[in-house]
Each structure stands twice: as structure tokens, then as C-alpha cells.
Amino acid sequence: MERALALAKVAEALGEVPVGAVVVHAGVIVGEGYNRREIDRDPLAHAELVAIAQAAKTLDRWRLIGCTLYVTLEPCPMCAGAIVNARVETLVYGTRDPRAGAVDTHYGIGKGPPLNHACVVKEGVLGERAAAILKSFFAEKRQKKNTP
């Protein structure tokens, strides 16, 4: 999670929403990313998706069974769906997203027999630090918007 926080700060420095993500398999980082939506002009360039894509290339498989995804912010519905579909075994996130978070609504789907997959979810890991980065970023954006 420390690495995910460092990646969130990279995103923040680039003017992106500060979210970082790291995929770990057998104790080794196999994928990482930060929000790149504005940089890449790509609505799909969320930190989680960038990290999942890199992990899939590193492991040479799209099913990320045995992997843990660390992300600083609770995944949105799109990212939550990708995490379930990639068969990530464990999701660890820092802080909740009150506007677009999808953990409570999304992770029940993976527990039924049709998908034969359950994603373990752990929240609040370094949550205060993750929340502080986001709070600072959005406070600065509001201040710039309201400054003549």
C-alpha cells in the first residue's frame, strides 16, 4: 500500500486524481499504475485498470488468481467489474469513495456458482493517508476554481 500511495502522489503531481494501484503475486509486484485519464485522454486509464493490464502482461495470463490488488481509493463500478472479471483474489483499498464507490454493490456477484470466484475485500489500509491526499487535491482544485 505504501507503493500505491507513492503512485497516487505521482498522479497528483501530474494533475490527475491521485489514485495509485499495485498488483502483487507471491510477494512480488507484477503490475502498478496511477490515474492517467487526462494524460492519455483515455476514460479507461484508471489506476486499477492500468495495474491489472500490466500484471496480465507480466504474468502472461489475464486471470489474476493468486493476486492482491492494493489501491488507494475504493474502486468505481467499472473498475470493480474488471477486478471481478480478472479474478483478483484480494482487494485492499485505503479509503472509501462516497460518490462512486462500488465495493458494497459489486462484490456479491463473484460469490455465486456461475462465476466460481470470490474476491476478499479489506478496507481502510493506510486509509487516513489516502484520504488526506485526495482531500488536499480536491481542496486545491476548488480553491483554483474560486480564485478570480
DSSP file with accessible surface (Angstrom, degrees, kcal/mol):
  #  RESIDUE AA STRUCTURE BP1 BP2  ACC     N-H-->O    O-->H-N    N-H-->O    O-->H-N    TCO  KAPPA ALPHA  PHI   PSI    X-CA   Y-CA   Z-CA
    1    1 A M     >        0   0   31      0, 0.0     4,-2.4     0, 0.0     5,-0.2   0.000 360.0 360.0 360.0 -30.2    0.0    0.0    0.0
    2    2 A E  H  >  +     0   0  107      1,-0.2     4,-2.1     2,-0.2     5,-0.1   0.909 360.0  48.9 -59.0 -41.8    3.0    2.3    0.6
    3    3 A R  H  > S+     0   0  104      2,-0.2     4,-2.3     1,-0.2    -1,-0.2   0.904 108.8  52.9 -65.1 -41.0    3.8    1.9   -3.1
    4    4 A A  H  > S+     0   0    0      1,-0.2     4,-2.1     2,-0.2    -2,-0.2   0.909 108.6  50.5 -61.4 -40.0    0.2    2.7   -4.1
    5    5 A L  H  X S+     0   0    4     -4,-2.4     4,-1.8     2,-0.2    -1,-0.2   0.908 108.8  51.6 -64.5 -40.0    0.4    5.9   -2.1
    6    6 A A  H  X S+     0   0   40     -4,-2.1     4,-1.5     1,-0.2    -2,-0.2   0.910 110.0  49.4 -62.9 -39.7    3.6    6.9   -3.8
    7    7 A L  H  X S+     0   0    7     -4,-2.3     4,-2.3     1,-0.2    -1,-0.2   0.870 105.9  56.9 -68.3 -34.2    1.9    6.3   -7.2
    8    8 A A  H  X S+     0   0    1     -4,-2.1     4,-2.5     1,-0.2    -1,-0.2   0.903 105.4  51.7 -61.8 -38.7   -1.1    8.4   -6.1
    9    9 A K  H  X S+     0   0  109     -4,-1.8     4,-2.3     2,-0.2    -1,-0.2   0.860 106.4  53.7 -67.8 -32.7    1.4   11.3   -5.4
   10   10 A V  H  X S+     0   0   59     -4,-1.5     4,-1.4     2,-0.2    -2,-0.2   0.947 109.7  48.0 -63.1 -47.0    2.8   10.9   -8.9
   11   11 A A  H  <>S+     0   0    0     -4,-2.3     5,-2.8     1,-0.2     3,-0.4   0.924 110.8  51.5 -59.1 -44.5   -0.7   11.2  -10.3
   12   12 A E  H ><5S+     0   0   53     -4,-2.5     3,-1.9     1,-0.2    -1,-0.2   0.920 106.4  53.4 -60.0 -43.6   -1.3   14.3   -8.2
   13   13 A A  H 3<5S+     0   0   88     -4,-2.3    -1,-0.2     1,-0.3    -2,-0.2   0.802 108.8  50.9 -62.7 -27.0    1.9   15.9   -9.4
   14   14 A L  T 3<5S-     0   0   93     -4,-1.4    -1,-0.3    -3,-0.4    -2,-0.2   0.388 123.3-105.2 -90.5   1.5    0.7   15.4  -13.0
   15   15 A G  T < 5S+     0   0   43     -3,-1.9    -3,-0.2     1,-0.3     2,-0.2   0.572  79.1 130.2  86.5   9.9   -2.7   16.9  -12.2
   16   16 A E  S   <S-     0   0    3     -5,-2.8    -1,-0.3    -6,-0.2    -2,-0.1  -0.568  75.9 -85.0 -90.3 159.5   -4.6   13.6  -12.2
   17   17 A V        -     0   0   33     -2,-0.2     2,-1.7     1,-0.1    18,-0.4  -0.474  57.3-111.5 -60.1 125.1   -7.0   12.5   -9.5
   18   18 A P        +     0   0    1      0, 0.0     2,-0.4     0, 0.0   -10,-0.2  -0.447  65.3 137.2 -75.1  86.9   -4.4   11.0   -7.0
   19   19 A V        -     0   0    4     -2,-1.7    16,-1.8   -12,-0.2     2,-0.3  -0.998  27.0-174.1-129.1 131.9   -5.1    7.3   -7.1
   20   20 A G  E     -A   34   0A   0     -2,-0.4    52,-2.0    14,-0.2     2,-0.3  -0.928   1.3-169.2-124.2 152.2   -2.4    4.6   -7.2
   21   21 A A  E     -AB  33  71A   0     12,-2.8    12,-2.4    -2,-0.3     2,-0.4  -0.997   5.6-172.4-144.1 145.2   -2.7    0.8   -7.6
   22   22 A V  E     -AB  32  70A   5     48,-2.7    48,-3.3    -2,-0.3     2,-0.5  -1.000  11.1-152.8-138.7 134.1   -0.3   -2.1   -7.2
   23   23 A V  E     -AB  31  69A   0      8,-3.5     7,-2.8    -2,-0.4     8,-1.4  -0.937  16.2-167.6-107.7 129.0   -0.9   -5.8   -8.1
   24   24 A V  E     -AB  29  68A  29     44,-2.9    44,-2.5    -2,-0.5     2,-0.4  -0.949   9.4-177.4-119.8 135.1    1.2   -8.3   -6.1
   25   25 A H  E >  S-AB  28  67A  55      3,-2.7     3,-1.9    -2,-0.4    42,-0.2  -0.995  76.1 -14.1-131.1 124.7    1.6  -12.0   -6.8
   26   26 A A  T 3  S-     0   0   88     40,-0.6    -1,-0.1    -2,-0.4     3,-0.1   0.867 129.7 -52.9  52.8  39.6    3.6  -14.3   -4.5
   27   27 A G  T 3  S+     0   0   73      1,-0.2     2,-0.4     0, 0.0    -1,-0.3   0.517 117.4 109.1  79.6   5.3    5.1  -11.3   -2.8
   28   28 A V  E <  S-A   25   0A  93     -3,-1.9    -3,-2.7     0, 0.0     2,-0.4  -0.939  73.3-118.9-118.5 136.3    6.3   -9.6   -6.0
   29   29 A I  E     +A   24   0A  84     -2,-0.4    -5,-0.3    -5,-0.2     3,-0.1  -0.591  36.4 168.6 -70.9 122.1    4.9   -6.5   -7.6
   30   30 A V  E     +     0   0A  11     -7,-2.8    28,-0.4    -2,-0.4     2,-0.3   0.472  64.0  13.9-113.7  -8.1    3.7   -7.6  -11.1
   31   31 A G  E     +A   23   0A   0     -8,-1.4    -8,-3.5    24,-0.1    -1,-0.3  -0.957  60.1 170.1-163.9 146.9    1.7   -4.5  -12.1
   32   32 A E  E     +A   22   0A  49     -2,-0.3     2,-0.3   -10,-0.3   -10,-0.2  -0.983   6.9 155.8-155.0 159.0    1.3   -1.0  -10.9
   33   33 A G  E     -A   21   0A   5    -12,-2.4   -12,-2.8    -2,-0.3     2,-0.3  -0.985  23.1-144.6-171.7 169.0   -0.3    2.2  -12.1
   34   34 A Y  E     -A   20   0A  48     -2,-0.3   -14,-0.2   -14,-0.2   -26,-0.1  -0.920  52.2 -67.3-138.5 163.7   -1.8    5.6  -11.3
   35   35 A N        +     0   0    4    -16,-1.8    11,-0.2   -18,-0.4   -19,-0.1  -0.327  51.6 166.1 -55.4 131.7   -4.7    7.5  -12.8
   36   36 A R     >  +     0   0   63      9,-2.8     4,-2.9     6,-0.2     6,-0.3   0.039  32.5 120.5-133.3  20.0   -3.7    8.6  -16.4
   37   37 A R  H  >>S+     0   0   66      8,-0.5     5,-1.5     1,-0.2     4,-0.8   0.912  82.9  36.5 -59.8 -45.6   -7.1    9.6  -17.8
   38   38 A E  H  45S+     0   0  143      3,-0.2    -1,-0.2     2,-0.2    -2,-0.1   0.912 118.7  49.8 -73.9 -42.2   -6.1   13.2  -18.5
   39   39 A I  H  45S+     0   0   70      1,-0.2    -2,-0.2     6,-0.1    -1,-0.2   0.935 123.6  30.5 -61.2 -48.8   -2.6   12.4  -19.6
   40   40 A D  H  <5S-     0   0   73     -4,-2.9    -1,-0.2     2,-0.2    -2,-0.2   0.539 100.3-130.9 -87.3  -8.7   -3.7    9.6  -22.0
   41   41 A R  T  <5 +     0   0  226     -4,-0.8    -3,-0.2    -5,-0.3    -4,-0.1   0.940  65.6 133.5  52.6  49.1   -7.0   11.2  -22.8
   42   42 A D    > < -     0   0   64     -5,-1.5     3,-1.8    -6,-0.3    -1,-0.2  -0.965  53.8-156.0-135.3 114.1   -8.5    7.8  -22.1
   43   43 A P  T 3  S+     0   0   99      0, 0.0    -6,-0.1     0, 0.0    -1,-0.1   0.663  97.2  56.7 -65.9 -12.7  -11.6    7.3  -19.9
   44   44 A L  T 3  S+     0   0   97      1,-0.2     2,-1.9    -7,-0.1     5,-0.1   0.450  74.5 103.2 -95.2   0.1  -10.4    3.8  -19.1
   45   45 A A    <   +     0   0    5     -3,-1.8    -9,-2.8     4,-0.1    -8,-0.5  -0.232  46.2 149.9 -84.8  54.5   -7.0    4.8  -17.7
   46   46 A H     >  -     0   0   25     -2,-1.9     4,-2.5   -11,-0.2     5,-0.2  -0.558  59.4-113.3 -79.8 151.3   -7.9    4.3  -14.1
   47   47 A A  H  > S+     0   0    0      1,-0.2     4,-2.5     2,-0.2     5,-0.2   0.891 115.7  50.8 -53.0 -45.5   -5.1    3.3  -11.8
   48   48 A E  H  > S+     0   0    7      1,-0.2     4,-2.7     2,-0.2    -1,-0.2   0.906 111.2  47.2 -62.0 -43.4   -6.6   -0.2  -11.1
   49   49 A L  H  > S+     0   0   35      2,-0.2     4,-2.5    -3,-0.2    -1,-0.2   0.887 111.3  50.8 -68.8 -38.0   -7.1   -0.9  -14.8
   50   50 A V  H  X S+     0   0   39     -4,-2.5     4,-2.2     2,-0.2   -18,-0.2   0.940 113.8  45.5 -62.9 -45.0   -3.5    0.2  -15.7
   51   51 A A  H  X S+     0   0    0     -4,-2.5     4,-2.5    -5,-0.2    -2,-0.2   0.907 112.8  50.0 -66.3 -41.3   -2.1   -2.0  -12.9
   52   52 A I  H  X S+     0   0   18     -4,-2.7     4,-2.6     2,-0.2    -1,-0.2   0.922 110.7  49.7 -63.8 -44.1   -4.3   -5.0  -13.9
   53   53 A A  H  X S+     0   0   53     -4,-2.5     4,-1.9     1,-0.2    -2,-0.2   0.919 112.1  47.8 -62.2 -41.9   -3.3   -4.7  -17.6
   54   54 A Q  H  X S+     0   0   85     -4,-2.2     4,-2.7     2,-0.2    -2,-0.2   0.915 111.6  50.2 -65.8 -40.5    0.4   -4.6  -16.6
   55   55 A A  H  X S+     0   0    0     -4,-2.5     4,-2.9     1,-0.2     5,-0.2   0.908 107.9  53.4 -63.6 -41.5    0.0   -7.6  -14.3
   56   56 A A  H  X>S+     0   0   23     -4,-2.6     5,-1.7     1,-0.2     4,-0.9   0.912 112.1  45.1 -61.2 -40.3   -1.7   -9.6  -17.0
   57   57 A K  H  <5S+     0   0  177     -4,-1.9     3,-0.2     3,-0.2    -2,-0.2   0.923 113.8  49.2 -67.6 -44.8    1.3   -8.9  -19.3
   58   58 A T  H  <5S+     0   0   87     -4,-2.7    -2,-0.2   -28,-0.4    -1,-0.2   0.919 119.6  36.7 -61.1 -44.3    3.8   -9.7  -16.7
   59   59 A L  H  <5S-     0   0   41     -4,-2.9    -1,-0.2     2,-0.2    -2,-0.2   0.536 103.9-130.5 -86.4  -8.4    2.2  -13.0  -15.7
   60   60 A D  T  <5S+     0   0  148     -4,-0.9     2,-0.3    -3,-0.2    -3,-0.2   0.883  77.7  87.6  57.8  41.5    1.2  -13.8  -19.3
   61   61 A R      < -     0   0   89     -5,-1.7    -2,-0.2    -6,-0.2    -1,-0.2  -0.946  69.0-143.4-161.9 146.1   -2.4  -14.5  -18.3
   62   62 A W  S    S+     0   0  142     -2,-0.3     2,-0.7    -3,-0.1    -6,-0.1   0.725  82.5  83.6 -88.7 -20.3   -5.5  -12.4  -17.9
   63   63 A R        -     0   0  103      1,-0.1     2,-0.3    -7,-0.1    24,-0.2  -0.742  64.1-162.5 -84.3 119.2   -6.8  -14.3  -14.8
   64   64 A L    >   +     0   0    0     22,-4.0     3,-1.9    -2,-0.7    25,-0.7  -0.211  24.3 162.3 -99.4  44.3   -5.1  -12.9  -11.8
   65   65 A I  T 3   +     0   0   79     -2,-0.3    23,-0.1     1,-0.3     3,-0.1  -0.385  68.7  26.7 -62.1 135.6   -5.8  -15.7   -9.5
   66   66 A G  T 3  S+     0   0   34      1,-0.3   -40,-0.6    21,-0.3     2,-0.3   0.486  99.8 120.4  88.0   3.4   -3.5  -15.6   -6.5
   67   67 A C  E <   -B   25   0A   0     -3,-1.9    23,-1.7    20,-0.3    22,-1.2  -0.736  50.2-151.4-104.5 152.0   -3.0  -11.8   -6.9
   68   68 A T  E     -Bc  24  90A  29    -44,-2.5   -44,-2.9    -2,-0.3     2,-0.6  -0.972   8.5-152.2-118.0 133.0   -3.8   -9.0   -4.5
   69   69 A L  E     -Bc  23  91A   0     21,-2.9    23,-3.1    -2,-0.4     2,-0.5  -0.935   7.2-165.1-105.3 122.0   -4.7   -5.5   -5.7
   70   70 A Y  E     +Bc  22  92A  67    -48,-3.3   -48,-2.7    -2,-0.6     2,-0.3  -0.933  16.3 169.1-103.4 126.9   -3.8   -2.6   -3.5
   71   71 A V  E     -Bc  21  93A   0     21,-2.6    23,-1.6    -2,-0.5   -50,-0.2  -0.997  36.4-138.5-141.3 143.7   -5.5    0.7   -4.4
   72   72 A T  E    S+     0   0A   1    -52,-2.0    23,-1.8    -2,-0.3     2,-0.4   0.755  88.3  42.3 -75.8 -23.0   -5.7    3.9   -2.5
   73   73 A L  E    S- c   0  95A  22    -53,-0.3    23,-0.2    21,-0.2     3,-0.1  -0.964  95.9 -96.9-127.7 141.2   -9.4    4.6   -3.3
   74   74 A E        -     0   0    8     21,-2.6    26,-0.1    -2,-0.4    -2,-0.1  -0.256  54.6-103.2 -51.1 131.4  -12.4    2.3   -3.4
   75   75 A P        -     0   0    0      0, 0.0    27,-2.2     0, 0.0    28,-0.3  -0.270  28.0-125.3 -63.0 147.3  -12.9    1.2   -7.0
   76   76 A C     >  -     0   0   22     25,-0.2     4,-2.9    26,-0.1     5,-0.2  -0.277  39.8 -90.5 -77.9 172.5  -15.7    2.7   -9.1
   77   77 A P  H  > S+     0   0   70      0, 0.0     4,-2.2     0, 0.0     5,-0.2   0.895 126.9  50.7 -56.0 -41.2  -18.3    0.3  -10.8
   78   78 A M  H  > S+     0   0   75      2,-0.2     4,-1.9     1,-0.2     5,-0.1   0.950 115.0  41.7 -63.2 -47.8  -16.2   -0.1  -13.9
   79   79 A C  H  > S+     0   0    0      1,-0.2     4,-2.5     2,-0.2    -1,-0.2   0.890 111.7  55.6 -68.8 -37.2  -13.0   -1.0  -12.1
   80   80 A A  H  X S+     0   0    0     -4,-2.9     4,-2.2     1,-0.2    -1,-0.2   0.920 107.9  49.5 -60.9 -42.4  -14.9   -3.2   -9.6
   81   81 A G  H  X S+     0   0   15     -4,-2.2     4,-2.8    -5,-0.2    -1,-0.2   0.912 110.5  49.9 -62.5 -41.1  -16.2   -5.2  -12.5
   82   82 A A  H  X S+     0   0   30     -4,-1.9     4,-2.3     2,-0.2    -2,-0.2   0.895 108.6  52.9 -65.6 -37.9  -12.8   -5.5  -14.1
   83   83 A I  H  <>S+     0   0    0     -4,-2.5     5,-2.0     2,-0.2     4,-0.4   0.930 112.4  44.6 -63.7 -43.8  -11.4   -6.7  -10.7
   84   84 A V  H ><5S+     0   0    4     -4,-2.2     3,-1.3     1,-0.2    -2,-0.2   0.946 114.6  48.7 -64.5 -46.5  -14.0   -9.4  -10.5
   85   85 A N  H 3<5S+     0   0   91     -4,-2.8    -2,-0.2     1,-0.3    -1,-0.2   0.832 108.4  53.0 -66.4 -31.0  -13.6  -10.4  -14.2
   86   86 A A  T 3<5S-     0   0    8     -4,-2.3   -22,-4.0    -5,-0.2    -1,-0.3   0.558 110.5-126.1 -78.8  -7.1   -9.8  -10.6  -13.8
   87   87 A R  T < 5 -     0   0   29     -3,-1.3   -20,-0.3    -4,-0.4   -21,-0.3   0.819  38.5-179.5  65.4  33.8  -10.3  -13.0  -10.9
   88   88 A V      < -     0   0    0     -5,-2.0    -1,-0.2    -6,-0.2   -23,-0.2  -0.475  18.1-150.9 -60.6 131.6   -8.2  -10.9   -8.5
   89   89 A E  S    S+     0   0   81    -22,-1.2    31,-2.9   -25,-0.7     2,-0.4   0.872  71.9  25.5 -79.6 -36.9   -8.3  -12.8   -5.2
   90   90 A T  E     -cd  68 120A  23    -23,-1.7   -21,-2.9    29,-0.2     2,-0.5  -0.994  59.0-164.5-135.5 133.7   -7.9   -9.9   -2.8
   91   91 A L  E     -cd  69 121A   0     29,-3.2    31,-2.7    -2,-0.4     2,-0.5  -0.973   9.0-176.6-113.3 126.0   -8.7   -6.2   -3.0
   92   92 A V  E     +cd  70 122A   6    -23,-3.1   -21,-2.6    -2,-0.5     2,-0.3  -0.991  10.2 176.7-122.0 120.7   -7.1   -4.0   -0.4
   93   93 A Y  E     -cd  71 123A   0     29,-2.4    32,-1.4    -2,-0.5    31,-0.9  -0.924  26.7-144.6-129.5 156.9   -8.1   -0.3   -0.5
   94   94 A G  E    S+     0   0A   2    -23,-1.6     2,-0.3    -2,-0.3    30,-0.3   0.971  73.8   8.0 -81.0 -61.0   -7.3    2.7    1.5
   95   95 A T  E    S-c   73   0A  31    -23,-1.8   -21,-2.6   -24,-0.1    -1,-0.2  -0.920  73.2-106.9-131.4 152.5  -10.4    5.0    1.6
   96   96 A R        -     0   0   87     -2,-0.3     3,-0.1   -23,-0.2    27,-0.0  -0.393  20.3-137.3 -73.3 152.4  -14.0    4.8    0.6
   97   97 A D     >  -     0   0   33    -22,-0.1     4,-2.2     1,-0.1    -1,-0.1  -0.914  15.5-169.7-109.2 100.4  -15.3    6.8   -2.4
   98   98 A P  T  4 S+     0   0  123      0, 0.0    -1,-0.1     0, 0.0    -2,-0.0   0.743  83.1  44.0 -66.3 -19.3  -18.6    8.2   -1.2
   99   99 A R  T  4 S+     0   0  231     -3,-0.1    -2,-0.0     1,-0.1    -3,-0.0   0.837 134.2   5.6 -93.3 -37.6  -19.6    9.4   -4.7
  100  100 A A  T  4 S+     0   0   41    -26,-0.1    -1,-0.1   -24,-0.0     2,-0.0   0.320  83.6 136.9-134.5   9.8  -18.7    6.4   -7.0
  101  101 A G     <  -     0   0   28     -4,-2.2   -25,-0.2   -25,-0.2     4,-0.1  -0.321  23.8-179.6 -66.1 143.2  -17.5    3.6   -4.8
  102  102 A A     >  +     0   0    1    -27,-2.2     4,-2.5   -26,-0.1     5,-0.3   0.302  46.7 105.9-127.8   9.8  -18.9    0.1   -5.8
  103  103 A V  H  > S+     0   0   11    -28,-0.3     4,-1.8     1,-0.2     5,-0.2   0.943  83.0  48.1 -61.9 -49.0  -17.5   -2.4   -3.3
  104  104 A D  H  4 S+     0   0  122      1,-0.2    -1,-0.2     2,-0.2     4,-0.2   0.870 121.2  36.2 -61.5 -34.8  -20.7   -2.9   -1.3
  105  105 A T  H  4 S+     0   0  113      1,-0.1    -1,-0.2     2,-0.1    -2,-0.2   0.767 120.7  43.4 -89.8 -25.6  -22.8   -3.4   -4.5
  106  106 A H  H >< S+     0   0   44     -4,-2.5     3,-1.1     1,-0.1     4,-0.4   0.813  96.4  64.6 -94.3 -33.6  -20.3   -5.2   -6.7
  107  107 A Y  T 3< S+     0   0    8     -4,-1.8     3,-0.4    -5,-0.3    12,-0.4   0.643  86.7  71.4 -80.9  -5.1  -18.5   -7.9   -4.8
  108  108 A G  T >  S+     0   0   49     -4,-0.2     3,-1.5    -5,-0.2     4,-0.3   0.816  88.0  67.1 -71.0 -26.7  -21.5  -10.1   -4.0
  109  109 A I  G X  S+     0   0   95     -3,-1.1     3,-1.0     1,-0.3     6,-0.3   0.840  92.1  58.8 -65.1 -32.7  -21.6  -11.1   -7.7
  110  110 A G  G 3  S+     0   0    2     -4,-0.4     7,-1.0    -3,-0.4    -1,-0.3   0.524  93.3  69.0 -74.4  -3.9  -18.4  -13.0   -7.5
  111  111 A K  G <  S+     0   0  140     -3,-1.5    -1,-0.2    -4,-0.2    -2,-0.2   0.570  78.1  93.3 -94.4  -8.2  -19.7  -15.3   -4.8
  112  112 A G  S X>>S-     0   0   26     -3,-1.0     4,-1.6    -4,-0.3     3,-0.8  -0.448  86.2-110.5 -83.4 159.5  -22.2  -17.3   -6.8
  113  113 A P  T 345S+     0   0  120      0, 0.0    -1,-0.1     0, 0.0    -3,-0.0   0.830 109.2  69.0 -58.7 -31.8  -21.5  -20.6   -8.5
  114  114 A P  T 345S+     0   0  123      0, 0.0    -4,-0.1     0, 0.0    -3,-0.0   0.893 113.0  29.0 -59.2 -36.7  -21.7  -19.1  -12.1
  115  115 A L  T <45S-     0   0   49     -3,-0.8    -5,-0.1    -6,-0.3     3,-0.1   0.707  89.2-154.4 -93.1 -21.5  -18.5  -17.1  -11.6
  116  116 A N  T  <5 +     0   0  144     -4,-1.6     2,-0.3     1,-0.2    -5,-0.1   0.894  57.7 107.8  49.8  43.1  -16.9  -19.5   -9.2
  117  117 A H      < -     0   0   21     -7,-1.0     2,-0.4    -5,-0.6    -5,-0.2  -0.968  47.1-170.9-152.1 134.3  -14.9  -16.7   -7.8
  118  118 A A        -     0   0   55     -2,-0.3     2,-0.6    -7,-0.1    -7,-0.1  -0.992  13.7-149.5-125.7 133.7  -15.0  -14.7   -4.6
  119  119 A C        -     0   0    6     -2,-0.4     2,-0.3   -12,-0.4   -29,-0.2  -0.910  13.5-139.3-103.6 121.9  -12.9  -11.6   -4.0
  120  120 A V  E     -d   90   0A  78    -31,-2.9   -29,-3.2    -2,-0.6     2,-0.5  -0.651  20.8-155.5 -77.9 133.9  -11.8  -10.9   -0.5
  121  121 A V  E     -d   91   0A  48     -2,-0.3     2,-0.4   -31,-0.2   -29,-0.2  -0.958  15.9-179.7-119.1 130.4  -12.1   -7.2    0.4
  122  122 A K  E     -d   92   0A 118    -31,-2.7   -29,-2.4    -2,-0.5     2,-0.3  -0.998  12.7-170.1-125.6 127.4  -10.1   -5.3    3.0
  123  123 A E  E     +d   93   0A 101     -2,-0.4   -29,-0.2   -31,-0.2     3,-0.1  -0.776  54.6  37.7-117.6 160.9  -10.7   -1.6    3.5
  124  124 A G    >   +     0   0   44    -31,-0.9     3,-1.7   -30,-0.3     2,-0.5   0.512  61.0 154.3  86.2   8.7   -9.0    1.1    5.4
  125  125 A V  T 3  S-     0   0   58    -32,-1.4    -1,-0.3     1,-0.3     5,-0.1  -0.587  89.3 -16.1 -73.8 116.7   -5.4    0.1    5.0
  126  126 A L  T 3> S+     0   0   58     -2,-0.5     4,-2.2    -3,-0.1    -1,-0.3   0.807  97.4 154.0  54.7  32.0   -3.5    3.4    5.3
  127  127 A G  H <>  +     0   0   12     -3,-1.7     4,-2.8     1,-0.2     5,-0.2   0.845  60.5  55.0 -60.5 -39.2   -6.9    5.0    4.8
  128  128 A E  H  > S+     0   0  175     -4,-0.3     4,-2.1     1,-0.2    -1,-0.2   0.913 111.0  45.8 -64.5 -39.3   -6.2    8.2    6.6
  129  129 A R  H  > S+     0   0  107     -3,-0.2     4,-1.8     2,-0.2    -2,-0.2   0.904 113.6  48.6 -69.6 -40.7   -3.2    8.9    4.5
  130  130 A A  H  X S+     0   0    3     -4,-2.2     4,-1.8     1,-0.2    -2,-0.2   0.927 112.8  48.4 -63.6 -43.8   -5.0    8.0    1.2
  131  131 A A  H  X S+     0   0   34     -4,-2.8     4,-3.0     1,-0.2     5,-0.2   0.890 107.9  55.4 -64.4 -37.3   -8.0   10.2    2.2
  132  132 A A  H  X S+     0   0   57     -4,-2.1     4,-2.5    -5,-0.2     5,-0.2   0.901 105.9  50.9 -64.3 -40.3   -5.6   13.1    3.1
  133  133 A I  H  X S+     0   0   20     -4,-1.8     4,-2.2     2,-0.2    -1,-0.2   0.942 114.6  43.6 -61.9 -46.5   -4.0   13.0   -0.4
  134  134 A L  H  X S+     0   0   17     -4,-1.8     4,-2.6     2,-0.2     5,-0.3   0.924 113.0  51.4 -65.6 -44.6   -7.5   13.1   -2.1
  135  135 A K  H  X S+     0   0  158     -4,-3.0     4,-2.3     1,-0.2     5,-0.2   0.930 111.9  47.1 -59.7 -44.4   -8.8   15.8    0.3
  136  136 A S  H  X S+     0   0   62     -4,-2.5     4,-2.3    -5,-0.2    -1,-0.2   0.923 111.4  51.6 -63.4 -44.0   -5.8   18.1   -0.4
  137  137 A F  H  X S+     0   0   14     -4,-2.2     4,-2.0    -5,-0.2    -2,-0.2   0.942 114.1  41.8 -59.5 -49.6   -6.0   17.6   -4.2
  138  138 A F  H  X S+     0   0   79     -4,-2.6     4,-2.5     2,-0.2    -1,-0.2   0.848 111.4  55.3 -73.1 -30.5   -9.7   18.5   -4.3
  139  139 A A  H  X S+     0   0   44     -4,-2.3     4,-2.4    -5,-0.3    -1,-0.2   0.926 109.4  48.3 -63.8 -41.9   -9.4   21.4   -1.9
  140  140 A E  H  X S+     0   0   93     -4,-2.3     4,-2.4     2,-0.2    -2,-0.2   0.903 110.8  50.6 -65.2 -40.7   -6.7   22.8   -4.2
  141  141 A K  H  X S+     0   0  110     -4,-2.0     4,-2.2     2,-0.2    -2,-0.2   0.920 111.4  48.0 -63.1 -42.9   -8.9   22.3   -7.3
  142  142 A R  H  X S+     0   0  132     -4,-2.5     4,-2.0     2,-0.2    -2,-0.2   0.908 110.9  51.7 -63.6 -40.8  -11.8   24.1   -5.5
  143  143 A Q  H  X S+     0   0  131     -4,-2.4     4,-0.7     1,-0.2    -2,-0.2   0.929 110.4  47.7 -63.5 -43.6   -9.5   26.9   -4.5
  144  144 A K  H >< S+     0   0  140     -4,-2.4     3,-0.7     1,-0.2    -1,-0.2   0.895 111.2  51.8 -63.6 -39.0   -8.2   27.4   -8.0
  145  145 A K  H 3< S+     0   0  178     -4,-2.2    -1,-0.2     1,-0.2    -2,-0.2   0.871 113.3  44.0 -66.0 -35.2  -11.8   27.4   -9.4
  146  146 A N  H 3< S+     0   0  125     -4,-2.0    -1,-0.2    -5,-0.1    -2,-0.2   0.441  91.5  97.7 -91.8  -1.2  -12.9   30.0   -6.9
  147  147 A T    <<        0   0   86     -4,-0.7    -4,-0.0    -3,-0.7     0, 0.0  -0.782 360.0 360.0 -90.7 125.0   -9.9   32.3   -7.4
  148  148 A P              0   0  169      0, 0.0    -1,-0.1     0, 0.0    -2,-0.1  -0.139 360.0 360.0 -69.4 360.0  -10.5   35.2   -9.8
